[in-house]
Amino acid sequence: MTEHAADHAGDDDGAQADGQAAGRLEQVIARQVRHYRTAAGLSSAELAARTGLSKAMISRVETATTSCSLTTLQRLADGLEVPVTALFRGADTDRDATFTKSGQGSLTVRSGTRHGHQYRVLGTLKGRTDALEPTLVTLTDASDVFPLFQHPGTEFIYMLAGRMVYGHGSYEYAMEPGDSLLLDGEGPHGPLELLDLPITFLAISAK
């Protein structure tokens, strides 16, 4: 069977799928093809001419009434000038996410909590051993208690307000708003001197 004949055979297969309930994958492909076609300013007829598919086939794809063959998907991607994977975006939608409104997030008790140190976890992903843990740290009291932490992985600190001296191992860093520090979590780290209160910084740790 020639490639041209195979293409029409695919069109016939699509016609047989008409009237059947569209699956989620077909709906995703339909939405993406329609999105990229209209974004490129192409009509269905123009996309058909670019891909060598029939206009009827383009219509079936965009209405999710056919299941595309791999050859058809490749032709559509080439005609739209996008990667084939772009046609599947949104198919894998069951992914965990955490949204935290300003001022919310769970408070955690850590060393120094009773001495004007507040730790607000901004989000977690359950069941993920490689997930980031963002924590908003607020220091409001210049006490003598400076908790030091050690943990596997890395940590990123971004200063939002105030000034402090932050220690990591034998090194000290004078930090003010806009400064950042990326460190190895295995080394003892934490505030050493609070220079300008209140102090707020974002700490993001990763295992």
Disulfide bonds with the S-S distance in Angstrom:
none
